[in-house]
Amino acid sequence: MTPDEILKGLYDKTLVGNGPAVLELTRTGLDTGMAPETMLFDALIPSLEEVGARFERGDFFVPEMLIAGKAMSGALEILRPLLAETGAHTVGTFLMGTVKGDVHDIGKNLVNIMLEGAGFHVIDLGVQVAPEKFVAAIGEHKPDIVGFSAFLTTTMPMFKANINALRKAGLRDSVVVMVGGAPVTQEYADAVGADGYAPDASATVKRAKEFMSQRRALATA
């Protein structure tokens, strides 16, 4: 196969969520000497961006996003260590967790896959994450953005508790706070003092990229 055929195959097979084919093409690309960043930035990321665009148009739904994301995550397992060796640039670091009292993670996991697909370095703290664990992880990893996920109306008040904990630790101004989950609204995000809200995985990626552009603009101002 030519490099162009491999890239087209990676794009097409990721789009339809054919994980085994994506893995095979990734290995074929590496065996023929293709650079890992070429496969990532010229095929895998554009394909996942198309998945997001189709979701926004109503042509794709959550199941299609999930299988496409899983297909890509298989390729990322192989490419991630190679990309680290080449010093490939990441868009930013995103720390994610489902808040204390909540064990739902399907939405969070989908967001993580989409963020990774967009070039973010994602640190997932899992579910039932207490405020002090978020504080410790932010201190350790120095993320650009932290995401709080809640699926239950009863756990949404943890957003405020987490933000208060960040403020108390002197970390609030050093990180962008995004919130999301099925019952969450823009109004609620504003009320608890979050910087951003997104209703779905595709919108989260778009919003996170906007925040990173703003951070870079401030850094160079």
TACORZI-V819445 format. One record per residue. N is the residue number from 1. RES is the residue in one small letter. PHI is phi in degrees with one decimal (* if undefined). PSI is psi in radians with two decimals (999 if undefined). Layout:
N_RES_PHI_PSI, N_RES_PHI_PSI
This chain:
1_m_*_2.51, 2_t_-82.1_2.78, 3_p_-54.0_-0.70, 4_d_-63.0_-0.69, 5_e_-66.6_-0.67, 6_i_-65.1_-0.78, 7_l_-63.2_-0.74, 8_k_-64.8_-0.71, 9_g_-63.5_-0.76, 10_l_-60.1_-0.77, 11_y_-61.9_-0.90, 12_d_-66.2_-0.76, 13_k_-72.6_-0.56, 14_t_-66.2_-0.74, 15_l_-56.6_-0.68, 16_v_-96.3_0.01, 17_g_75.9_0.53, 18_n_-88.1_1.47, 19_g_-56.7_-0.87, 20_p_-58.7_-0.70, 21_a_-67.2_-0.68, 22_v_-63.8_-0.74, 23_l_-62.0_-0.81, 24_e_-62.3_-0.75, 25_l_-66.2_-0.65, 26_t_-62.3_-0.80, 27_r_-65.6_-0.70, 28_t_-61.2_-0.75, 29_g_-60.4_-0.77, 30_l_-66.7_-0.69, 31_d_-64.2_-0.53, 32_t_-90.7_0.07, 33_g_91.9_0.23, 34_m_-72.0_2.52, 35_a_-74.1_2.41, 36_p_-57.6_-0.66, 37_e_-68.4_-0.47, 38_t_-64.7_-0.81, 39_m_-65.0_-0.66, 40_l_-69.3_-0.91, 41_f_-86.2_-0.36, 42_d_-101.3_-0.17, 43_a_-137.3_-0.99, 44_l_-68.1_-0.88, 45_i_-64.8_-0.81, 46_p_-57.8_-0.63, 47_s_-65.3_-0.77, 48_l_-69.0_-0.54, 49_e_-64.6_-0.65, 50_e_-67.1_-0.66, 51_v_-58.5_-0.80, 52_g_-61.8_-0.71, 53_a_-65.0_-0.71, 54_r_-67.4_-0.61, 55_f_-63.3_-0.76, 56_e_-65.3_-0.56, 57_r_-80.1_-0.20, 58_g_88.3_0.16, 59_d_-83.6_-0.49, 60_f_-117.2_2.68, 61_f_-122.9_-3.12, 62_v_-54.6_-0.76, 63_p_-58.5_-0.72, 64_e_-65.0_-0.68, 65_m_-63.2_-0.73, 66_l_-63.5_-0.82, 67_i_-71.0_-0.59, 68_a_-66.5_-0.75, 69_g_-62.8_-0.70, 70_k_-67.3_-0.66, 71_a_-61.8_-0.73, 72_m_-71.3_-0.64, 73_s_-64.3_-0.51, 74_g_-63.5_-0.75, 75_a_-66.2_-0.66, 76_l_-64.2_-0.57, 77_e_-57.8_-0.67, 78_i_-78.3_-0.72, 79_l_-80.6_-0.50, 80_r_-55.1_-0.90, 81_p_-64.0_-0.56, 82_l_-71.5_-0.66, 83_l_-66.1_-0.65, 84_a_-62.8_-0.68, 85_e_-65.0_-0.63, 86_t_-83.0_-0.11, 87_g_71.4_0.50, 88_a_-58.4_2.38, 89_h_-73.8_2.31, 90_t_-97.2_2.68, 91_v_-64.3_-0.68, 92_g_173.5_3.06, 93_t_-107.4_2.23, 94_f_-120.3_2.04, 95_l_-96.8_2.23, 96_m_-129.4_2.56, 97_g_-166.8_2.63, 98_t_-86.8_2.35, 99_v_-67.4_2.85, 100_k_-55.6_2.36, 101_g_93.2_-0.11, 102_d_-124.6_2.28, 103_v_-112.0_0.17, 104_h_-79.5_2.32, 105_d_-139.2_0.04, 106_i_-63.3_-0.82, 107_g_-62.9_-0.76, 108_k_-60.1_-0.78, 109_n_-64.6_-0.66, 110_l_-65.0_-0.74, 111_v_-60.8_-0.76, 112_n_-58.8_-0.78, 113_i_-61.6_-0.78, 114_m_-66.2_-0.68, 115_l_-65.1_-0.78, 116_e_-61.0_-0.72, 117_g_-62.9_-0.46, 118_a_-88.8_0.01, 119_g_101.1_0.15, 120_f_-82.5_2.59, 121_h_-88.6_2.00, 122_v_-106.0_2.27, 123_i_-113.1_1.98, 124_d_-102.1_2.05, 125_l_-86.8_-0.07, 126_g_88.4_-2.59, 127_v_-111.4_2.96, 128_q_55.2_0.75, 129_v_-87.9_2.05, 130_a_-75.4_2.72, 131_p_-53.1_-0.73, 132_e_-66.3_-0.50, 133_k_-71.9_-0.69, 134_f_-61.0_-0.80, 135_v_-59.2_-0.82, 136_a_-62.9_-0.72, 137_a_-69.1_-0.64, 138_i_-65.9_-0.72, 139_g_-63.0_-0.62, 140_e_-78.7_-0.81, 141_h_-97.1_-0.26, 142_k_50.9_0.96, 143_p_-71.2_2.79, 144_d_-79.4_-0.67, 145_i_-133.1_2.47, 146_v_-119.2_2.37, 147_g_-114.4_2.22, 148_f_-105.7_2.16, 149_s_-111.9_2.39, 150_a_-142.6_2.33, 151_f_-104.7_-0.29, 152_l_-112.0_2.47, 153_t_-63.4_-0.49, 154_t_-72.9_-0.34, 155_t_-102.8_-0.16, 156_m_-57.3_-0.60, 157_p_-59.1_-0.29, 158_m_-65.5_-0.39, 159_f_-55.8_-0.86, 160_k_-64.9_-0.73, 161_a_-62.3_-0.70, 162_n_-66.0_-0.77, 163_i_-65.0_-0.70, 164_n_-61.4_-0.69, 165_a_-65.2_-0.68, 166_l_-64.7_-0.73, 167_r_-63.6_-0.77, 168_k_-63.0_-0.58, 169_a_-85.0_-0.03, 170_g_75.7_0.39, 171_l_-108.2_-0.13, 172_r_-58.4_-0.71, 173_d_-79.1_-0.15, 174_s_-93.7_-0.09, 175_v_-141.5_2.53, 176_v_-83.0_2.31, 177_v_-106.4_2.12, 178_m_-115.7_2.51, 179_v_-127.6_2.70, 180_g_-169.3_3.04, 181_g_139.4_2.82, 182_a_-50.9_-0.82, 183_p_-87.8_-0.03, 184_v_-80.4_2.50, 185_t_-126.3_2.91, 186_q_-61.4_-0.67, 187_e_-62.1_-0.72, 188_y_-68.4_-0.71, 189_a_-59.2_-0.75, 190_d_-63.9_-0.70, 191_a_-65.2_-0.61, 192_v_-88.9_-0.10, 193_g_90.0_0.38, 194_a_-74.9_2.74, 195_d_-82.3_-0.52, 196_g_-152.4_2.76, 197_y_-140.5_2.54, 198_a_-140.3_2.39, 199_p_-79.3_-0.29, 200_d_-155.7_3.08, 201_a_-63.4_-0.75, 202_s_-62.4_-0.76, 203_a_-67.4_-0.57, 204_t_-61.8_-0.79, 205_v_-60.8_-0.80, 206_k_-61.4_-0.79, 207_r_-66.9_-0.72, 208_a_-62.5_-0.69, 209_k_-64.7_-0.66, 210_e_-62.2_-0.78, 211_f_-61.7_-0.69, 212_m_-66.8_-0.65, 213_s_-63.3_-0.71, 214_q_-65.0_-0.72, 215_r_-65.0_-0.72, 216_r_-65.5_-0.69, 217_a_-63.2_-0.71, 218_l_-67.4_-0.66, 219_a_-66.6_-0.54, 220_t_-96.5_-0.07, 221_a_-71.4_999
